[in-house]
């Protein structure tokens, strides 16, 4: 699925996107958010979205992405892509997951990366805004299978910082790689800290 087939989103719609960037700048300024970090030159990676503990995470993330000029995609259940909302969900960067096949989320995501020249796939490793103990590791295996890096996106409500942290190329040693990821997120505070999971590999 080439990038052109994925379609336009709020990040690259002529005339409208520049207006949205202006709105994003004002919104972040009003709420005293600052941006931090930088992205790899090639926009082809898995983006960790963490901590994810509030509905407010979405507008902050979208504003940051608009101002960093990065086009984000995310995967959702195919049920939410039915009329009359299919068009708007895709415009917001949604990609439907086909749960009727034997392919799992990791396999479908890897296939997307192999078909698209550029793809930034957002994955919230906590998987929910509710309290969790451990992160899900699907984001790691997507990046490993697609042979793309992992970028550590963050929203730090304590310091009102949003942006992008280090880039990690997965080695296949998930224990060691997750240790590096955990070290970075140790200093990041979500809106509801008690609901944040830890970047640990969940026990099997």
PyMOL commands that set and color helices and strands:
alter all, ss='L'
color gray80, all
select helices_A, chain A and resi 3-6+16-30+56-68+78-81+86-91+105-115+138-146+174-185+193-195
alter helices_A, ss='H'
color red, helices_A
select strands_A, chain A and resi 34-37+44-50+74-77+94-97+119-123+134-135+149-156+161-168+198-201
alter strands_A, ss='S'
color yellow, strands_A
deselect
rebuild
show_as cartoon
